[in-house]
Amino acid sequence: MSFISTRAGAFASAAAILTIAYGAHAAGAYAQDQAEAETLELASHSSGETDAAAQPDAQPPVRFVASPVVQDVPEPKTPEPETAAVAATPASSAGSLRELVAQINFNAEMSRDVKCLAQAVYFESRGEPLSGQLAVARVVINRASSEIFPDDYCSVVTQRAQFSFVRGGTIPEPNRSSQAWQRAKAIARIAHRELWESEVGDALYFHATHVRPRWARTMQTRAQIDSHIFYR
């Protein structure tokens, strides 16, 4: 009995020792596996960052949108009256100012501002050659662009004591059925769109040749066209 018990005890002790040794070995192997996995993961991240830096043009990941994106299409803009009247009339297609005037659509709708410009041309220079009418229109436009006159054609034309045909700040109505009015409208549109260059350039003033105003003595003459002299 004693011998058997002693041997059983020895076997039990040996088994316990093997179990402990195996457990320690397994724990060590597990720890080593974990360390290797972490090392590989760090290497993978490091490699990924290096690749990204080395490839700055890499395409971003594709993202899918859950719902369709609808973009409004803008409505086509209606051209302004003056643009529509001269849209098909490039200055280069006309050999002279007279030809260009003939190409303008006389019946196209006219804005209020350009109508005031046409009225100034009509009442100040309808008896002048086309170049003289264009010069008058150029003066009105130059004034509207300057800092010493109002900034729109109607205000320039109706400014007090500037144009003799204006009465009480009101521009009279032209003879709408006359050829002179049709030409004045065409000249106003040509000047407004800068389709033809005028020889008066940047002139801001003009007067008829039969008068000698004092203010003209200090001005620089830009041109004389028929019965008008233009100044800056």
Backbone torsions as a table, in degrees:
resi	resn	phi	psi	omega
1	MET	NA	-45.5	-177.9
2	SER	-65.6	-39.2	-179.3
3	PHE	-68.0	-40.9	179.6
4	ILE	-65.5	-42.4	-179.1
5	SER	-64.0	-39.9	-179.4
6	THR	-63.3	-42.6	-179.8
7	ARG	-67.6	-38.9	178.6
8	ALA	-62.6	-41.0	179.1
9	GLY	-64.0	-38.9	179.4
10	ALA	-63.6	-43.4	177.6
11	PHE	-61.4	-41.0	-179.1
12	ALA	-63.8	-41.5	-180.0
13	SER	-64.7	-41.3	179.6
14	ALA	-63.6	-40.8	179.9
15	ALA	-64.3	-40.9	179.5
16	ALA	-62.6	-42.9	-179.9
17	ILE	-62.2	-42.4	178.9
18	LEU	-63.2	-41.0	-179.4
19	THR	-62.6	-45.1	-179.3
20	ILE	-64.3	-42.7	-179.3
21	ALA	-63.9	-43.0	179.5
22	TYR	-63.7	-42.6	179.9
23	GLY	-62.5	-41.7	179.1
24	ALA	-64.2	-41.5	178.3
25	HIS	-63.0	-42.8	179.8
26	ALA	-63.9	-41.8	179.6
27	ALA	-63.4	-40.5	179.0
28	GLY	-65.0	-40.2	178.7
29	ALA	-64.6	-41.1	179.5
30	TYR	-62.3	-44.7	179.6
31	ALA	-62.2	-40.1	179.0
32	GLN	-64.9	-42.1	177.7
33	ASP	-60.6	-42.4	179.6
34	GLN	-62.1	-45.0	-180.0
35	ALA	-61.4	-43.9	179.1
36	GLU	-63.6	-40.2	179.8
37	ALA	-62.8	-43.7	179.6
38	GLU	-64.2	-39.2	178.0
39	THR	-62.3	-43.6	178.2
40	LEU	-64.0	-39.7	-179.3
41	GLU	-64.4	-44.7	178.0
42	LEU	-61.8	-41.4	178.5
43	ALA	-63.4	-38.6	179.4
44	SER	-64.2	-44.8	178.6
45	HIS	-63.4	-42.5	-179.7
46	SER	-62.0	-43.0	179.6
47	SER	-64.7	-39.0	179.9
48	GLY	-63.7	-42.5	179.4
49	GLU	-65.2	-39.8	179.6
50	THR	-63.9	-43.4	179.8
51	ASP	-63.2	-40.9	-179.0
52	ALA	-64.7	-40.4	179.6
53	ALA	-67.7	-34.0	-178.1
54	ALA	-77.4	-15.1	-178.1
55	GLN	-125.6	74.6	-177.8
56	PRO	-65.3	-21.2	-177.6
57	ASP	-92.7	11.3	-179.3
58	ALA	-61.3	138.2	-177.7
59	GLN	-71.5	138.5	178.1
60	PRO	-68.2	157.3	179.4
61	PRO	-61.8	147.0	-179.4
62	VAL	-77.4	129.9	177.3
63	ARG	-110.9	133.6	-179.3
64	PHE	-97.3	134.3	179.6
65	VAL	-94.2	133.9	-175.5
66	ALA	-68.4	-35.3	-178.8
67	SER	-121.7	151.7	-178.5
68	PRO	-65.9	144.6	177.2
69	VAL	-96.1	123.1	-178.0
70	VAL	-109.7	124.1	179.6
71	GLN	-108.8	128.9	-179.9
72	ASP	-68.4	137.4	175.9
73	VAL	-94.5	120.6	-177.2
74	PRO	-63.6	144.9	177.4
75	GLU	-69.0	141.4	177.3
76	PRO	-62.9	136.4	-177.6
77	LYS	-78.3	138.5	175.0
78	THR	-79.2	127.1	-178.0
79	PRO	-63.4	147.8	176.7
80	GLU	-64.1	154.5	-177.7
81	PRO	-53.5	-44.2	-176.7
82	GLU	-69.6	-33.9	177.0
83	THR	-65.8	-42.8	179.9
84	ALA	-64.7	-33.3	-176.8
85	ALA	-71.7	-25.7	-175.6
86	VAL	-124.7	10.9	-174.8
87	ALA	-58.6	-36.5	-177.3
88	ALA	-102.1	26.1	-176.4
89	THR	-128.4	65.7	177.8
90	PRO	-65.6	141.2	-176.6
91	ALA	-59.4	-31.7	-177.4
92	SER	-65.9	-18.4	-178.7
93	SER	-84.0	-8.4	-178.9
94	ALA	-106.6	135.3	179.8
95	GLY	-84.5	-14.5	-180.0
96	SER	-154.0	166.4	177.9
97	LEU	-62.8	-35.9	178.6
98	ARG	-63.0	-42.7	177.7
99	GLU	-63.7	-39.6	179.4
100	LEU	-65.1	-41.7	177.0
101	VAL	-58.8	-40.6	-179.0
102	ALA	-66.9	-22.9	-178.2
103	GLN	-85.5	-13.9	-177.5
104	ILE	-74.2	141.2	177.1
105	ASN	-78.4	103.7	-176.9
106	PHE	-65.9	-29.1	-172.7
107	ASN	-92.4	-1.2	-180.0
108	ALA	-65.8	149.7	179.0
109	GLU	-60.3	143.2	-174.8
110	MET	-120.9	134.8	177.7
111	SER	-69.9	160.7	-179.0
112	ARG	-60.7	-43.4	-176.7
113	ASP	-64.0	-43.4	-179.6
114	VAL	-71.7	-29.1	174.7
115	LYS	-63.0	-43.1	176.8
116	CYS	-60.0	-39.3	177.9
117	LEU	-63.8	-44.0	179.0
118	ALA	-64.4	-37.6	178.5
119	GLN	-65.5	-38.0	176.5
120	ALA	-63.2	-42.7	177.6
121	VAL	-61.8	-44.3	-177.0
122	TYR	-63.2	-51.8	-174.0
123	PHE	-79.3	-24.8	-179.3
124	GLU	-92.7	-26.2	-169.9
125	SER	-148.4	22.8	-177.1
126	ARG	-64.4	-19.3	176.8
127	GLY	-91.4	-0.5	-178.8
128	GLU	-88.7	163.2	172.5
129	PRO	-64.7	165.0	-176.6
130	LEU	-58.2	-36.9	178.7
131	SER	-64.0	-34.6	177.0
132	GLY	-70.4	-37.3	177.0
133	GLN	-66.7	-41.0	177.8
134	LEU	-63.5	-36.7	179.6
135	ALA	-64.3	-40.9	177.4
136	VAL	-63.1	-44.2	177.8
137	ALA	-61.4	-37.8	-179.6
138	ARG	-64.3	-37.8	178.5
139	VAL	-62.7	-45.0	179.0
140	VAL	-61.4	-44.5	180.0
141	ILE	-64.9	-42.6	178.3
142	ASN	-60.8	-39.5	178.9
143	ARG	-64.6	-43.2	179.7
144	ALA	-64.4	-24.0	-179.6
145	SER	-91.2	-11.6	-177.9
146	SER	-86.3	174.4	-179.2
147	GLU	-97.4	-2.5	-176.1
148	ILE	-109.0	0.7	177.3
149	PHE	-128.1	166.7	176.1
150	PRO	-57.5	161.8	-171.7
151	ASP	-102.4	18.4	171.7
152	ASP	-142.0	157.9	-173.3
153	TYR	-61.2	-44.5	-177.0
154	CYS	-62.1	-42.2	179.8
155	SER	-68.4	-34.4	176.2
156	VAL	-64.4	-46.8	-176.1
157	VAL	-67.7	-38.9	-176.9
158	THR	-89.6	2.6	178.2
159	GLN	-58.6	138.9	-173.8
160	ARG	-59.4	133.3	173.7
161	ALA	63.3	32.9	179.1
162	GLN	-111.2	-47.5	-179.5
163	PHE	-121.0	125.5	-171.8
164	SER	-68.1	-23.2	-178.9
165	PHE	-77.1	-13.2	179.6
166	VAL	-82.0	129.4	-179.4
167	ARG	-121.3	118.1	178.7
168	GLY	59.1	35.1	178.9
169	GLY	76.4	10.6	-178.0
170	THR	-116.6	135.3	177.0
171	ILE	-91.2	126.1	179.2
172	PRO	-67.7	160.7	178.8
173	GLU	-83.9	138.3	178.0
174	PRO	-80.5	173.9	171.7
175	ASN	-79.3	99.9	-171.2
176	ARG	-66.6	-20.0	-178.8
177	SER	-90.4	-1.3	-175.8
178	SER	-85.5	152.3	175.3
179	GLN	-66.3	-30.6	179.3
180	ALA	-62.2	-38.1	178.7
181	TRP	-70.3	-38.2	176.9
182	GLN	-62.2	-42.1	178.3
183	ARG	-66.9	-40.7	-179.9
184	ALA	-62.3	-39.5	177.5
185	LYS	-64.2	-42.3	179.9
186	ALA	-64.9	-44.6	179.3
187	ILE	-61.5	-41.5	179.7
188	ALA	-61.3	-42.4	179.7
189	ARG	-68.6	-39.2	178.3
190	ILE	-63.5	-43.8	-179.9
191	ALA	-67.7	-42.4	-178.9
192	HIS	-61.8	-39.9	-179.3
193	ARG	-90.3	0.1	179.4
194	GLU	55.3	48.1	-179.4
195	LEU	-86.8	-15.0	-179.7
196	TRP	-145.9	134.0	-177.4
197	GLU	-80.6	137.6	177.5
198	SER	-99.9	144.9	-179.0
199	GLU	-72.5	-11.9	-179.3
200	VAL	-81.0	-11.0	175.4
201	GLY	58.0	-118.2	-173.9
202	ASP	-96.2	23.5	-177.5
203	ALA	-57.4	142.2	178.3
204	LEU	-117.1	-10.6	-175.4
205	TYR	-139.3	156.8	172.0
206	PHE	-158.0	160.4	174.4
207	HIS	-152.6	162.7	178.6
208	ALA	-73.1	151.8	-175.5
209	THR	-69.1	-18.1	-177.0
210	HIS	-84.3	0.8	176.6
211	VAL	-120.4	158.7	179.4
212	ARG	-132.3	76.7	-178.4
213	PRO	-68.7	147.5	-179.0
214	ARG	-64.9	-35.6	-176.4
215	TRP	-61.4	-25.8	-177.4
216	ALA	-69.4	-17.9	-177.1
217	ARG	-66.9	-27.6	-178.1
218	THR	-99.0	4.2	-176.7
219	MET	-98.4	158.8	175.2
220	GLN	-95.2	125.9	-179.4
221	THR	-73.5	130.5	178.1
222	ARG	-99.1	-41.2	-179.4
223	ALA	-170.9	158.9	168.9
224	GLN	-122.6	124.1	-179.5
225	ILE	-124.8	113.4	-179.0
226	ASP	54.0	-114.6	-174.2
227	SER	-102.1	19.6	178.0
228	HIS	-127.4	143.8	174.8
229	ILE	-115.6	135.9	-174.5
230	PHE	-115.3	142.0	-173.3
231	TYR	-134.1	162.7	170.3
232	ARG	-125.6	NA	NA
